Amino acid sequence: MGKTWRAVVTQKAVIRDAGEVLVVRDANDGDWEFPGGRIDRKERPREALLREVREETTLDVRVSEPVYTASKRRKKKKGKFFVYYAATSADREVSLSDEHTDHRWLPPSAARPLLNDRRATALDRATAPDRPTE
């Protein structure tokens, strides 16, 4: 049997509006990603995701079900377990926290090349043609 490893749970929202998705640029590494973050102690997952999105973008979003999960092992830190949710927003006015340096509303086809494989898969699943838009 393999060795058990610990992981931090991180939730991200693939936010759609008018056929576009919101991507944000991480202030630490410059990567494009989706808004979201960790679940605080004693916090419910959906509440945590809504809080993180609001803190990072000032958007109030409507979150539906998870569309993708993935894990990442790291050598000197705890691993990460990612849960990506489909979300919608009627508001496009974004005010970024200091965790991000830029944002863009883009068609999925233009956002995809900016993302790593894990994020691109989440994007594909959240924007699949057969997926309801709420």
URPEVEN-V782461 format. One record per residue. N is the residue number from 1. RES is the residue in one small letter. PHI is phi in degrees with one decimal (* if undefined). OMEGA is omega in degrees with one decimal (NA if undefined). D_FIRST is the distance of its C-alpha to the first C-alpha in Angstrom with 2 decimals. Layout:
((N,RES,PHI,OMEGA,D_FIRST) (N,RES,PHI,OMEGA,D_FIRST))
This chain:
((1,m,*,-176.6,0.00) (2,g,-74.4,178.9,3.80) (3,k,-76.4,178.5,6.77) (4,t,-75.0,177.3,8.98) (5,w,-125.4,-179.4,12.36) (6,r,-97.4,-179.3,15.77) (7,a,-143.4,172.7,18.34) (8,v,-88.8,177.3,22.03) (9,v,-89.4,177.9,23.32) (10,t,-122.9,179.6,26.32) (11,q,-111.7,179.8,28.65) (12,k,-132.5,179.5,31.23) (13,a,-113.3,172.4,34.27) (14,v,-89.8,-171.2,35.62) (15,i,-92.5,-179.7,39.21) (16,r,-115.4,170.9,41.78) (17,d,-159.0,175.8,45.55) (18,a,50.8,176.7,48.25) (19,g,78.6,179.0,46.02) (20,e,-122.6,177.1,44.59) (21,v,-121.4,178.4,41.44) (22,l,-93.8,171.1,41.27) (23,v,-120.5,-179.4,39.44) (24,v,-126.2,-178.2,39.58) (25,r,-98.2,-178.8,39.35) (26,d,-65.2,-178.0,37.08) (27,a,-70.0,-177.2,39.23) (28,n,-80.8,-174.3,36.64) (29,d,-115.2,177.9,35.59) (30,g,78.6,179.6,38.15) (31,d,-73.7,173.3,35.67) (32,w,-85.9,-176.2,36.73) (33,e,-151.1,175.0,34.55) (34,f,-106.9,179.1,34.94) (35,p,-66.3,178.4,35.89) (36,g,148.8,-179.2,33.46) (37,g,177.4,-174.5,31.20) (38,r,-80.6,174.4,29.04) (39,i,-91.1,177.0,29.17) (40,d,-74.9,178.4,30.89) (41,r,-56.0,178.7,29.94) (42,k,67.0,179.6,31.32) (43,e,-103.6,176.8,32.24) (44,r,-78.3,-176.0,31.66) (45,p,-53.6,-177.3,30.09) (46,r,-63.8,177.2,33.26) (47,e,-61.6,179.9,35.51) (48,a,-63.8,-179.3,33.49) (49,l,-65.2,178.0,33.78) (50,l,-60.2,178.9,37.51) (51,r,-63.2,-178.7,38.03) (52,e,-61.5,179.5,36.31) (53,v,-63.2,179.4,38.29) (54,r,-63.7,179.5,41.48) (55,e,-64.2,-175.0,40.94) (56,e,-84.3,-172.7,40.24) (57,t,-131.1,-170.8,42.83) (58,t,69.4,179.3,45.07) (59,l,-82.9,168.0,44.38) (60,d,-100.6,-174.0,43.97) (61,v,-114.9,173.3,41.80) (62,r,-107.5,-175.2,40.86) (63,v,-102.5,173.9,37.13) (64,s,-103.8,-173.8,35.82) (65,e,-79.2,175.2,32.31) (66,p,-63.0,178.8,29.32) (67,v,-115.0,-177.5,29.53) (68,y,-163.9,173.2,26.45) (69,t,-130.1,179.8,23.19) (70,a,-156.4,176.3,21.28) (71,s,-128.3,-178.9,19.01) (72,k,-143.1,176.1,19.62) (73,r,-90.0,177.8,17.70) (74,r,-128.9,-172.5,20.14) (75,k,-67.6,-172.5,20.04) (76,k,-106.1,179.9,22.12) (77,k,-122.7,171.9,22.07) (78,k,-62.0,175.2,19.91) (79,g,-69.1,177.1,18.78) (80,k,-128.2,172.7,20.96) (81,f,-118.1,-175.1,20.61) (82,f,-102.8,172.4,23.88) (83,v,-125.7,179.5,25.72) (84,y,-103.5,179.7,28.95) (85,y,-115.0,168.0,31.74) (86,a,-80.1,179.8,34.98) (87,a,-147.5,176.8,37.98) (88,t,-130.2,177.3,41.73) (89,s,-143.4,175.8,44.51) (90,a,-93.2,-177.5,48.25) (91,d,-112.9,179.5,48.94) (92,r,-111.7,179.7,48.60) (93,e,-78.5,-176.9,49.96) (94,v,-103.5,171.2,47.13) (95,s,-123.5,-172.1,47.47) (96,l,-80.7,169.7,44.57) (97,s,-78.6,179.8,43.07) (98,d,-74.9,177.1,42.66) (99,e,-75.9,-178.1,39.03) (100,h,-134.2,-176.7,40.49) (101,t,-107.7,-177.0,43.46) (102,d,-159.6,174.1,44.34) (103,h,-146.8,177.0,43.83) (104,r,-147.2,166.4,44.84) (105,w,-96.6,-174.6,45.29) (106,l,-135.4,168.7,44.68) (107,p,-60.5,-180.0,44.45) (108,p,-51.1,-178.9,40.82) (109,s,-65.3,177.8,41.82) (110,a,-86.5,178.9,43.05) (111,a,-76.0,-173.1,40.13) (112,r,-53.7,-178.7,37.42) (113,p,-64.8,179.6,38.25) (114,l,-81.3,-170.4,38.01) (115,l,-104.0,172.9,34.37) (116,n,-73.1,-174.6,31.05) (117,d,-59.5,-179.2,29.00) (118,r,-61.2,-179.2,26.98) (119,r,-67.4,178.6,30.27) (120,a,-64.4,177.1,32.14) (121,t,-64.8,177.0,29.75) (122,a,-61.5,177.6,30.27) (123,l,-59.8,-179.6,33.99) (124,d,-58.4,-178.1,34.08) (125,r,-71.8,-179.0,32.46) (126,a,-72.9,-176.1,34.66) (127,t,-113.8,179.6,37.79) (128,a,-57.0,-176.9,37.28) (129,p,-56.5,-179.0,40.69) (130,d,-86.3,-177.8,39.64) (131,r,-86.9,177.2,38.38) (132,p,-65.4,179.7,40.85) (133,t,-97.2,178.6,42.40) (134,e,76.8,NA,42.96))
